[in-house]
Amino acid sequence: MSRSLNRRQFLSAATCVAAAAIAGGGLGAGVAQAAPSTYTPDWNSVDQHPPAPEWFQDAKFGIYFHWGVFSVPAFGNEWYPRSMYHAGDSVNQHHIATYGQPSAWPYHNFINGANDLAGNFVQFAPKLKSAGGNFDPNEWAQLFVDAGAKFAGPVAEHHDGFSMWNSQVNEWNSVAKGPKLNLLQLFTTAIRAKGLKLLVAMHHAYHYNGFYEFAPAQTDPSLKKLYGQLGAAAENQLWYDKLKEVVDLAQPDILWQDFKLDAVDETQRLNFLSYYYNQANAWGREVVATYKDGFNGKGEVFDYERGGPGDLTSPYWLTDDSISSSSWCYTQGIGYYSSQQMLHSFLDRVSKNGNVLLNIAPMADGTIPQAQKDILLGMGDYLKRFGESVYSTRAWTVYGEGPTKMGGGAFTTPTAGTAQDIRFTRNKAGNVLYATVLGWPGSSVTIKTLSSDRVNLSSLTSVKLLGSTAGTYIDLPAPTQTSSGLTVTLPSSAPYSAGAYVLKLAFSGAIPTLLPLAGAAAFTDVNYTGGSAPLPVGDYTAADLSAAGLGTRTISSLRPAPGYQVIGYSGDNFTGTAWTFTADNPDLRVTGNNDQITSLRVQFNPSRYFRITNVTDGLALDSGGNVASGSNLKQWSWDSSNNLQWQAVDVGGGYYKLVNRTNGMVADGWGSTADGSPAQQAPWNGGSNQQWKITPRGGNSYTIANRTTGLALDGGGNVASGSVTKQWTNGSSTNLQWTFTAL
């Protein structure tokens, strides 16, 4: 976050889904464990910290702001301090033209104050309104409340090394220099006074790990500190000391950190986590620490920058995004995303088990531009009216449906949906399902996910449209369920204007469990009741099942999706007696293994054939018929031919062979590691070049990566029928994703 937009993506949604998209009763937090009363600076201890407390999962929406010394030039972006020293960069050229050569007019002039070439005095020195200026932290906090945020706070130090508090370890701070105001304290007081949880963002890991790469070497000890040139030991200590000051001064509920934590000394990382968690215990509060890298991720919340996963993902996560498409800080001519982009991407992220931290970009003098206020107030208007379907909800078994794909990893642009797009949430009691339609669909809407072949809706008691005012509802006629979905009749025209419209489906008991499109669903009671978890293809130890909310030896009924099988084991780590299930089993007592499954595997049923379809081009994987060994695999429009039918047979170690129905040969990566190399086919010989890791990417989508080459099957984009199937470096592109449809 707060970095140039071409920085690499740290963790794709696909990786997250593959690692942990398992859940109970919708998406749950698993089996709670007691937090330690005292933390010690080691991973075994801090990993026991509960990462996402209930208040955080209830909150959904927060606001922070990139505002500081870098806001003064109002050019480029918040990386101005770095880029001004990078010869030939547009920021460097602007700086020379406006202020002079960086060697003569350095960055710290923006802190201490100096004249530009036109004779204008420039300095980061906002004045409070009470002192005749434009800055009022109380007005900011009220705006955050009006926007519907439940937590908020400042970037207390960005990569530039300027501390926005009365630091005793860094003289380059907002009390000693510049505005001579304790900005962090002002924001802490204002935000807490409005009843919001306090977030403090710290970006200083990159301060001394590359940000000032192009700045000249300093000789003055104080300037060495500002420009991150003290040396590794001193810098790592300073990194920790700054965090300790912030923890003690602000007592933040969320301490958010930017990237490059992996470059910080591990001892200091552990010192910070244990100190923060121990202080929180002393305060009697549940706190959140976030990360993009550098932490184990067991006691902390992962943050996607400008993005989010493409599918429902566990454990609970966060994304930080900005209302600006061009910069995180204010710049002249700054651009903004539309209100619909912001709202719909927010609703999408909540449906996928995440929170959103939205950045705004105030001007250097403390003015928040009206265009930014308008976007925030638009969010607030929606949440004030329809917040019942957002706040204190949880993700359901699936996030939604519709043609518009959102997320897929970090650095994915916020996208506005359509009236064909629906996003789901549920109440915490699990007896109300909210279906949010991202546009007015007309006189009726069909929720395809709720088709009769996937869910029994006999316990549905009512369907209502949330009214324009919070707590009001519009009664709707009884819906009709068919194999195509649940069709709900709506008013002939939209009864009010809104960015999205919410259907409230109430049930007499728990929301019925949805049969997954892929993998299996496991239940703690017979007849598909009790706690439940969707289980994608993969291996689940006792610990994995507990993390999914199922606990040890609690499974009483199972529903494999069509074409899949579950192998349950009486012992952990796939040992002991084994039972194989290829069809629904409503009562495991009948087979004598009720509450006996300790570990399990979810696999493709080796006796079933599948159509393997590329997500991008919609073409099916094609052998070409009775061809010679070594022939290229192709893609073809689906026509039910045996050439397009494949078995996925487990060969151990989490790998599969893909066997064609016509010629009996298997898909073969044949050893080339070059992007774009064709995939071939040959008789099975047991080689690793014929073994494929099939990894869930959400819904019914998978990547298929070769064991030898490490490359994934690639459709190549929107190609013609008959095109060669290639291999490519694994990633989040839908060109590399394939659906498996049982035949």
VEXGU-288234 format. One record per residue: residue in one letter; z negated, y negated, x of N, C-alpha, C in turn. Coordinates in steps of 0.1 Angstrom, whole numbers, plus 5000, padded with zeros to 4 digits. Layout:
<atoms>
AZYXZYXZYX;...
</atoms>
This chain:
<atoms>
M500050125008500050005000500049885009;S500449775003500549655011501249675024;R502349725024503149755036504549735033;S505449735043506849725040507249845032;L508249825023508549915013509350035018;N509750035031510450155036509450245043;R508150225042507250315048507250455042;R507050555049507250685044506350715033;Q506750815024505950865013504950955019;F503650935016502651025022502451155015;L502451155002502251284995503051284982;S503951374981504751384969503951444958;A504351404945503751464934503951614934;A505151654939505351804939504351874947;T503951814959503051884967501651894960;C501351784953500051784946500051884935;V501151894927501251994916501152134922;A501852154933501752294938500452324943;A499652234948498352254954497352274943;A497452194932496252184924496452164909;A497652184904497852154890497352264881;I496052284881495452384873494352314865;A494052354853493152274845492552364834;G491452304828490852374817490752284805;G491152334793491152254781491852134781;G493152134785493852024790493452024805;L493351904811493051904825491651864827;G490851954833489451934835489051914849;A487851894852487351864865486751994872;G486852104865486352224870484852234868;V484152324876482752354874482052254883;A481152174876480452074883479352134892;Q479252074904478252114913477251994916;A476052024918475051924921475351854934;A475351714934475651644946474451644955;P474651644968473451644977472551514975;S471351534977470451414977470551334989;T470951395000471251325013472451375019;Y473351285023474651325030474451315045;T475051405052475151395067476551375071;P476751315083478151285087478951405092;D479251495083480151605086480851645073;W482051705075482851725063482251825053;N481451925058480852015049479951935039;S479251835044478351755035479151665026;V479951575032480651475024481651535014;D482151655017483051715008482351754995;Q481051754995480351794982480151674973;H480551554977480451444969481351454957;P480851434944481751434933482751324934;P484051344934485051244937485351144926;A485451194914485851104902484851114891;P483751034891482751044881483351014867;E482651044857483151034843483450884840;W482650794845482950654842484350614847;F484750664859485950634865487150694857;Q486950824852487950884844488150814831;D487050754826487050684813487750554814;A487650494826488050354828489650324827;K490350414834491850414834492550294841;F491950174840492750054844491849964852;G492349924864491649824872492649724878;I492149614883492949504888492349464902;Y493249444911492849384924493949284928;F493749224940494649114943494749094958;H495949074962496249044976496248894978;W495248834983495048694984494248664997;G494848585005494148555018494948465026;V494748465039495448375048496948395047;F497348525046498848555045499448485033;S498648435023499248375011499748235014;V499248175025499548035028501048015031;P501748085039503148065042503948095030;A503548185021504248215008505648255011;F505848345021507148385025507148525029;G508248605026508348745031507448825022;N506248865028505248945020503948935028;E503049015024501649015030501649055045;W502849105050502949145064503449035072;Y503348915067503748795075503148785088;P501748815090501148805103501748895113;R502249005109502949105118504349055121;S505149025110506548995111506848865118;M505948775118506148645124506348655139;Y505748765145505848785159506948885163;H507648935153508749025155510048955157;A510548935169511648855172512848905164;G513548805158514748835150514548875136;D513248905132512948925118513148795110;S513448815097513648695089512348605088;V511248675088509948605088509748525101;N510148585112510048525125510948395125;Q512148415120513048295120512548185111;H511948225099511348125091510148055097;H509348135104508248075111508647975122;I509648005129510047915140510647785134;A511347805123511947685116510947595109;T509847655104508847585096507647535105;Y507247625114506047595121506247585136;G507147655142507447655156507347795162;Q507547805174507447935181506047995179;P505948125176504648185174503748175186;S504248165198503448145209502748015209;A503347915204502747785203502047755190;W502547825179501947805166501547945161;P500448005166500048135162499448155148;Y499248275144498848305131497448245128;H496548235138495248185136495248035132;N496447975134496547835129496347825114;F496847925107496647935092495147935088;I494347995098492948005095492247875099;N492447825111491747705116492347575110;G493647585106494347465101495147395111;A496347355108497247285118498447225110;N499147135116500247075110501547155112;D502347165102503647235104504647135110;L505847175112506847085119507146955111;A506946965098507146845089505946755088;G504846795095503646715095502746745084;N502946855077502046895066500946975071;F499646945067498547025072498447155063;V498447265070498347395063497147475067;Q496447535058495247615061494947695048;F494347815051493747885040492447825037;A492347745027491147675024491047645009;P491047745000490947714986489647654983;K489647564973488447494968488147534954;L486847554952486347584939486747464929;K486947494916487147394907486047294906;S484847354908483647264907483647164919;A484447194929484547094940485847024940;G486547024929487846954927489047034931;G488947164933490047254936490647324924;N491347434927492047514916491447654915;F490447684923489947824924488747834915;D488747934906487547964898487448114896;P486548184904486448324903486048374889;N485348294882484948334868486148334859;E487048244861488248244853489148374856;W489148404869489848534873489248654866;A487848664866487248774861487448784846;Q487448664839487748664825489148714822;L490048674830491448724829491548874830;F490748934839490749074841490249144828;V489149084823488649144810489649134799;D490349024798491349004787492549094789;A492749134802493849234805493449374802;G492249404798491849534795491349614807;A491149554818490649624830489149664828;K488849774834487449814834486849814848;F487649794858487149764872488049664879;A487549594888488349494895487649444907;G488449384916487849334928488849284938;P488449234950489349174959489749264970;V490849234977491149284990490149204999;A489149265004488149195012488549185026;E489449265031490049245044491349315044;H492449245048493749305049494049345063;H495249385066495549425080495349315090;D495349185086495249075095493949055102;G492849125097491549115104490749005099;F491048935088490248825084489348865073;S488048855075487048915066486648805055;M486648845043486448755032484948755028;W484048765037482648765035481948705047;N480648685046479848625057479548735068;S480548775075480448885084479648845097;Q478748935101477948915113478648975125;V479649055122480349135133481749075135;N482248985127483548935128483548785125;E483648705135483548555133484748505126;W485848585125487048545118486848585103;N485948505096485648535083485648405074;S485648425061485848305052484648215051;V483548255056482348155056482348075069;A482748135080482748055093483947975094;K485048015088486347945090487047925077;G488147855077489047845065488247785053;P488147855042487547795030486047775031;K485447845041483947835043483247865029;L483747975023483148025011482948175013;N481848235008481648375008482448434996;L483748454998484648494987484248634981;L483848724989483448854984482248844975;Q481348764979480148744971480448674958;L481348574958481748504946482448594936;F483348684941483948774932483048884927;T482148934936481149034932480348974920;T479848854921479048794911479848774898;A481048724899481848694887482248824880;I482648924887483149044881482049124875;R480849134882479749204876479249134863;A479349004863478848924852479648954839;K480849004841481749034830481549184826;G480649254832480449394828481449494834;L482249444844483249534850482649604862;K483149724865482749794878483549714889;L482849714901483449644912484149734922;L485449694924486249754935486349664946;V486149714958486449634971487449714979;A488549644982489649714990489549665004;M489749765013489649745028490949805034;H491649725042492949765048492849765063;H491649755069491549725083491749835092;A492049955087492350075096493650045103;Y494549985097495849955103495749825112;H494749745110494549625118494749645133;Y494149745138494149775152494949895156;N495649955146496550075148497950045145;G498449925149499849895148500249765142;F499349705134499849585126500249475136;Y499549445146499849335155500649385167;E501449485165502249545176503049445184;F503549335177504449245184503749115188;A502449105185501748985189501448985204;P501448875211501148875225499748915229;A499548965241498249005245497348875246;Q496148885242495248775242494248785254;T493748675259492748675269491348635264;D491348555254490148505248489448625240;P488248655242487548775236487648765220;S487448645215487448625201488848645195;L489848605202491248625197491648775199;K491148835209491348985210490849055198;K489649005192489149075180490049045168;L490548925167491448895156492748975156;Y493248985168494549055169494449205173;G493249265171493149405172493349455186;Q492849385196493049415210491749445218;L490749495211489449515218489449645226;G490249735222490249875228489649965218;A489950095219489750195209488250205205;A487350215215485950245211485350125204;A485650005208485149885202485749865188;E487049895187487749875174487249975164;N487050105168486550195159485150165154;Q484350115163482950075159483049955149;L483949855152484049745144484549785130;W485449885129485949935116484749975108;Y483850055114482750105107481749995103;D481549905113480549795110480949705099;K482249675098482749595087482449665073;L482749795073482549865060481049865057;K480249885067478749885064478349755058;E478849645063478549515058478949505043;V480149545040480749535027479849625017;V479549745021478649825013477349765010;D476749705020475449645018475449515010;L476549435012476649305005477049324991;A478049404988478649414975478249534967;Q477749634973477449764966478549804957;P479749814962480949844954480849984947;D481349984934481450104927482650184932;I483650114937484850184942485150114956;L485150194966485550144979486950204982;W487950114981489350164982489850134996;Q490550225002491050205016492550235017;D493150155025494650175027494850275038;F496150285042496550395051496050375065;K496350475073495950485087494550515090;L493850575080492550625083492550745092;D493750815092493850925101493950885116;A494050755119494050705132492650655136;V491750645127490350605130489550725135;D488650695144487850805150487150885139;E487251015140486751095129485251075128;T484551055139483051035138482750915129;Q483550805131483250685123483650705109;R484650775106485050805092483950875085;L483350975092482251055086480950965085;N480750875095479650785094479750695081;F480950655079481150565067480850645054;L481550755053481350825040479950865037;S479250915047477850955045476950835042;Y477250725049476450605047476650555032;Y477950545028478250495015477650585004;Y477750715006477250804996475750794995;N475050785007473650775007473150645001;Q473850535004473450414997473650414982;A474650474978474950494963473850574957;N473350674964472250754958470950664957;A470750574967469650484966469850384955;W471050344952471250244941471150314928;G471250454928471250524915472650514908;R473750514916475050494910476050604915;E476950634907478050724911479250634916;V479650664928480750574934481950654937;V483050584940484350644943484850584956;A485250674965485950644977487350694976;T488350604979489750654978490350664992;Y491450724992492150745005493650775003;K494450745013495850785014496050885025;D495150885035495150985045493850985052;G493551075061492351075069491151135063;F491051165050489951235045490351375040;N489451465038489751595033490151595019;G489751495012490251484998489451564988;K488251624992487451694983486351614977;G485851514984484851424978485351284975;E486751264977487351134975488551144966;V489051034961490151034952491450994959;F492451074958493751034965494450924957;D495050834965495750724959497250724963;Y498050724953499550714955499850564955;E500650524965501050384966502350364958;R502350264949503450234940504150364935;G503350444928503950564923503050644915;G503150774917502350874909503051004908;P502451104904503051234904504151244893;G505051334894506051354884505551434872;D504451504874503851584864502351584864;L501751644854500351654853499751714866;T498751644872498351674885496751674886;S496151764892494751774894494551794909;P493451734915492351674909492651524904;Y491751464898491951334892492351234903;W493351154901493951064911494050924907;L494550844916494750694914496050654919;T496650554913497850484920497550334921;D497850274931497850124932499350084932;D499549984923500949934921500749784919;S501849714920501849564919502749524908;I502449404902503249354891504549294898;S504549274911505749224918506549334924;S507849324923508749414929509049384943;S508649264948509149214961507949194971;S506749174967505649144976504349174969;W503349204977502049224972501249094971;C501648994980501048864979502048764974;Y501548644970502348544964503348494975;T504648484971505648424979506548334969;Q507148234975508048154967509248244962;G509548234949510548324944510148464941;I508948494941508448624939509048684926;G509348814926509948874914508848964907;Y509148994895508149074887508849184880;Y508049294878508549394869508349344855;S509049414845508949374831507649424825;S507149364815505949404808506149554803;Q507249594798507549724794507449824806;Q507949794817507849874829506349894832;M505649794832504249804836503449884826;L503649864813502949934802503350084802;H504550104802505050244800504650334813;S504750274824504350344836502850374836;F502150274831500650294830500350414820;L500950414809500750524799501150654805;D502250654812502750784819501650834829;R501150744837500150784847498850834841;V498450774830497250814824497450954818;S498650984812498951114807498951224817;K499151184830499251284841497951294848;N496851244842495451264848495151164859;G495651034857495350934867494850804862;N494350724871494050584868495050494875;V495150364871496050264876495250154881;L495450114894494949994900496149894902;L496149784894497349694894497049574902;N497949544911497749424920498449304914;I497749184915498349054912498348974925;A499048864925499348784937499048644935;P497848594936497548454934498048364945;M498248244942498748144952497548114961;A497848054972496848024983495747944978;D495947844968494947754964494047814953;G494347944949493548004939494148004925;T495347954923496047954911496748084908;I496548144896497248264893498448214884;P499748244889500948204882500948254867;Q501448174858501448204844502248334842;A503348364849504148484847503248604849;Q502348594859501448714862500448724851;K499948614846498948614835499648674822;D500848644820501548694808501648844808;I501948904820502049044821500649114819;L499549054825498249104823497849094808;L498048984802497648964788498449054779;G499649084782500449184775499849314775;M499349364787498649484788497349484780;G496649374781495349354774495549364759;D496649304754496949304739497149444735;Y497949524742498149664738496849744739;L496049724749494849804751493749764740;K493749634737492849594726493149664713;R494449684710494849734697494849884698;F495249944708495450094708494650164719;G493650104724492850154735492150284732;E492050314719491450444715492250564722;S493550544723494350654729494450654744;V493750554750493750544765492350564771;Y491450464767490150474773489350594769;S488650654779487750774776488550894771;T489850894774490651014770490751094783;R491351214780491651304791493151354790;A493751394801495051454800494951584792;W496051604785496251734778496851834786;T497251944780497852064788499252014794;V499951934787501251884793501151724791;Y501851654800501751514799502651454789;G503751514785504651454776506051514775;E506951444769508351494768509251374767;G510551404768511551304767512451294779;P513451214778514551204789514151124801;T513151034800512850944811511851004820;K512251024832511351084843510750964850;M509450974852508650874859507850934870;G507550864880506850914891507651014900;G506951104907507551194916507051174930;G506051094932505551064945505250914947;A504950874959504750734963506050664963;F505950534961507150444962508250484951;T507750504939508650524928508550404918;T509650344915509650224907509150244893;P508250154888507850164874509050164865;T508950254855510150274846509750254831;A510550184824510350174810510850294803;G510150344793510650464785511450424773;T511750524765512550504753511850554741;A512450544729511850594717511850744717;Q512550804726512650954727511551004737;D510850914743509750954752508450954746;I507651064748506351074743505351114754;R504151044754503151084763501851124756;F501151224761500051284754498751244761;T497651224753496251224758495451294747;R494251324750493351384740491951324742;N491151324731489851274732488951374740;K487851334745486951424753486451544745;A486251524732485751634724486851744723;G488051714726489151814725489651844711;N489351754701489851784688490751684682;V491151594691492151484687493251474698;L494451484694495551474703496351344700;Y496551264710497351134708498751154714;A499751124706501051134710501650984710;T501850924721502250794723503750784725;V504450724715505950714715506250584722;L507150584732507450464740508550384734;G508450364721509450284714509450334699;W509850244690509950284676511050384674;P510750514669511850614668512650614656;G512250534646512950534633512050594622;S512650644612511850694600511150824602;S511450894614510751014617510851034632;V509951124637509951164651509651314651;T510351384660510051524662509451544676;I508251594676507551624688507951764692;K508851774702509451914705508352004711;T507451944718506452024725505652104715;L505452054703504652114693505452204684;S506352284689507152374682506352494678;S506852564667506052684662506052794672;D506952804681506952914691506052884703;R505452764703504552734714503152714710;V502852674697501552644693501352664678;N500152714675499852734661499052614656;L499652534647499052414642498352424628;S497852544625497252564612495952484611;S495352444622494052374621494252224621;L495552174621495852034620495451984607;T494551874607494051824594494751694590;S495251614599495851494596496651434607;V497651364604498451284614498551144609;K498051044617498050904613498750824624;L499250714620499750614630498650514632;L498350484645497350384648497850254643;G496950174636497350044631497449934641;S497849824637498049714646496749654651;T495649674643494349634647493449754651;A492649744661491849854666491049914654;G491050044653490250104643490850124630;T492150074628492850094616493950194617;Y494350254606495350364607496250364595;I497450414597498350424586498550574583;D498150614571498250754567499750794566;L500050914571501450964571501451094563;P502651134557502751254550502551374559;A502251484553502051614561503251644569;P503151664582504351694590504851834588;T506051864593506751994592506852054605;Q506452174607506552244620507652354619;T508552344629509652444630509752484645;S510652574648510852614662511452504670;S511852394663512352274670511352174673;G510152184667509052094670508352054657;L507451954659506651904647507351774643;T507851764631508551644626507551564617;V507351444621506451354614507251244608;T507051224595507751114587506950984589;L507650884593507150744596507550644586;P506950524586507550424577508950394581;S509750344571511250334573511550234584;S510650134586510750044597509450024604;A509449974616508249954623507249854616;P506049904613505149814605504549694613;Y504749704626504349594635505049604648;S504949504656505649504670504649554680;A505049644689504149694699505049754710;G504449764722505149824733505249974732;A504450034724504450174722503650204709;Y503950324703503350354690502650484691;V501450494685500550604688500350684675;L500550814676500250914665498950984669;K498050984659496751054661496751184653;L496651294660496651424654495251484654;A494651494643493251544642493251694638;F492351774644492251914641490851944637;S490752054629489452094624488552154635;G489152204645488352244657489052204669;A489052284680489652244692491152234691;I491852144698493252144698493852274702;P494652334694495152474698495852474711;T495752584718496252594731497752614731;L498452544740499952544741500352654750;L501252734745501852844754502652764765;P502352794777503152724788504552764789;L505452684793506852714796507052804808;A506052794817506052874829504652924832;G504553024840503253074844502453144833;A501253104831500353164821499253074817;A498653104806497353034802496253144801;A495153104806493953194806492853124797;F492053214790491053164781489753234783;T488653164780487353224782486853304770;D487553284759487153364747488353444742;V488153534733489153614728490053524718;N491153574715492153504706492453364710;Y492553354723493053224729492153104725;T490853124726489953024723489052994735;G488152894733487152864744487852784754;G487252774766487852704777489152764781;S490052684786491352734790491952664802;A492852724808493552664819494952714820;P495952614821497352654825497352694839;L498052804842498052854856499552864860;P500052774869501452794874501552914883;V502752944886502953054895502153034908;G501453134912500653124925499553224925;D498753224935497553314937496253234935;Y495353294928494153224924492853304928;T492153264938490953324941489853294931;A488653344933487553314924487253164925;A487353104937487052964938488152874931;D489352924932490452854925490252854910;L489852974905489652984890488452894886;S487452884894486352804891486752654891;A487552614901488052484902488952444889;A489552544883490352524871489452514859;G488152544860487252534849487052664842;L487452774848487352904842486052974846;G485552944858484453014863484753154867;T483753224872483953364877483753464866;R484753554864484653654855484353604840;T485253514836485053454823486353474814;I487353534820488653534812488653654802;S488853614789488753704778490153724771;S491053634773492453654767493453584776;L494653624775495753574784497053564776;R497853454780499153444775500153414786;P500853514791501853484801503053414794;A503653314800504953264794506053364795;P507053354786508153454787508753474800;G508753594805509353624818508353624830;Y507053604827506053594837505053714835;Q504353744846503253844845502053794852;V500853844848499653814854499053944859;I498653944872497954064878496554014880;G495554074873494154044874493454144883;Y492554104891491754184900490254174898;S489654294899488154294896487454224908;G488054224920487354164931488054034935;D487353964943487853834948488953864959;N489853764961490853774971491753894968;F492053924955493054024951492654164956;T491454204953490954334957490354404945;G490054524946489454604935490554654926;T490054684914490954734903491854624899;A493154664896494154564893494754604879;W494954494871495554514857496754414857;T497854464851499054384850499354354835;F499554224832499854174819501154104819;T502054164810503454094809503654034795;A502654044786502753994773501353934769;D501353864757500153814752499053924751;N497853894755496753984752495553904746;P495353914733494353824727492953874729;D492753994734491354044735491354144747;L490854104758490854194770489754294768;R488954284758487954394756488654524753;V489854514746490554634742490954714755;T491354644765491754714777490654734787;G489454694783488254724792488054634803;N488754514804488554424815488154284810;N487554274799487054144794486054094804;D486153974808485253904817485153984830;Q486154054834486054134847487054074857;I487953984853488953934863488253834872;T488253864885487653774895488653684902;S489853744904490953674910492253724904;L493253644905494553684898495753624905;R496853684902498153634906499053604894;V499753494894500653464883502053474890;Q502953564885504153584891505353594881;F506553584886507653624878507653774875;N507953814863508053954860509354014867;P509154104876510254154884511354234875;S510954264863511854344855512754254846;R512454124846513154024838514253954846;Y515353914839516353834845516153684840;F516553594849516453454847517753374849;R517853274841518953174844518253074853;I518753044865518152954874519052824874;T518552714868519352604866518952484874;N519852414880519552294888519152174878;V518052104882517552004873518551884872;T519151854883520051734884521351764877;D522051864880523451884875523551984863;G522452054860522452134848523252264850;L523752294862524552414865523652524869;A524052654866523252764869523652824883;L522652884890522952954902523853064900;D524953074908526053164906526353254918;S526453384916526853464928528353474930;G529053444919530553454920531053594916;G530153694913530653824909530453924921;N531354024921531354124931532154074943;V531453994951532053924963531553994975;A532053964986531754024999530353965004;S529654045012528454005018528753885027;G527853785026528053655033528753555025;S529153585013529753475005528753375001;N529253254999528453134995527953154981;L526753104978526253094965526852964959;K527152974946527752854940526952814927;Q527452724920526852684907527952684896;W527452714884528452734873527852694860;S528652644851528252614838527752744831;W526652744824526052864819527052924808;D527353054810528153124800527653264797;S526353284801525753414799526153524808;S527153504817527653604826526553664835;N526653794838525653854847525753784861;N526853724864526953654877525853544878;L525353494867524453384866523053424863;Q522753554864521453614861520753664873;W519453634875518753674887517353724884;Q516953824892515553864892514853794903;A513553764901512653714911511653814914;V511753884925510854004928509953964940;D508653974937507653944947507754044959;V507753984971507854074983506654054992;G505553984987504353974995504253835002;G503053795004502853665011503253545003;G503453564990503853444982505353424982;Y506153514987507553504988508253594978;Y509453554974510253634965511653664970;K512253774966513753784968514353764954;L515553694955516353664943517553754942;V517553844932518453954932519453924920;N520753924924521853904914522054024905;R522354004892522554114883523854174885;T524854104889526254164890526354244902;N526054194914526354254927525154314934;G523954294929522754344935522354284948;M523154184953522754124965521754014963;V521153964974520053864973520553734979;A519853624974520153494981519653504995;D520453435004520153455018520353315025;G519253265032519353145039520053155052;W520253275057521053315069520753245082;G519753155083519253115095519652975099;S520552905093520952775097519852675092;T519452585101518352485097518952345095;A520352335094520952215093521052175078;D520652045075520752005061522252015057;G522452065045523752075039524452215042;S523752305049524252435052524252515039;P525352595036525352665023524352775023;A523952815011523152935009524153045006;Q523853165011524753275010524053395002;Q524753505003524153624996524553745005;A523653845005523853965013523054085007;P523354205011522454315006521054295012;W520054335005518654315009518354395022;N517754325032517454395044515954365048;G515254295039513854265042513554145052;G514654085057514453975066513853855060;S513253765068512653645062513653545057;N514953565063515953475058516353505043;Q515853615038516153655024514953635015;Q513953575021512653555013512553405010;W512053374998511953244993510653204987;K510153094991508853044985509252964972;I508853004961509152934948507852854944;T507952724945506852644943506952554931;P505952564922505952484910505952334913;R506852264905506952124906506652054893;G506052124884505652064871506552114860;G505952144848506752194837507352334841;N508652344840509352464843510152444855;S509852354864510652324875510052374888;Y510852414897510452474910511352424921;T510752424933511652424945511652564951;I512852604957513052734962513352724977;A512352744986512552715000512552845008;N513552855017513752975025512652995036;R512253115038511153145048511553115062;T512853145065513353125079513652985082;T514452925073514952785076514052675072;G513152705062512252605057513052505047;L514352525046515052445037515052495023;A515252395013515252434999516652434994;L516852524983518052524976518352394970;D519652344972520052214969521252214960;G521152154948522352154939523352054944;G522951954952523851854957524151734949;G523451724937523651604929524451644917;N525051544911525951574899527351624903;V527351754907528551814912529251884901;A530551924905531352004895530952154895;S531252214883531052354882531952424893;G531352524900532052594911531652544924;S530852434925530352374938529452474945;V529452464958528652544967527152504965;T526252604965524852574966524452554980;K523752444983523452424997521952435000;Q521552405012520152395016519852255021;W518652205019518252075023516752065026;T516351975035514951955038514251935025;N513152005023512351995011511851855008;G511851814995511351684991511251684976;S511151554971510851544957512151524948;S513351514954514551494947514751604937;T515251574925515551674915516751754919;N517551714929518551804934518051934939;L516751924943516152044949515252114939;Q515352084927514452144917515252224907;W514752344903515452444895514452494884;T515052514873514252574862514552724861;F513552804857513752944855513652974840;T514653024834514653054819514753204818;A513753264812513853414810514853444800;L515653554802516653604794516253724786;
</atoms>
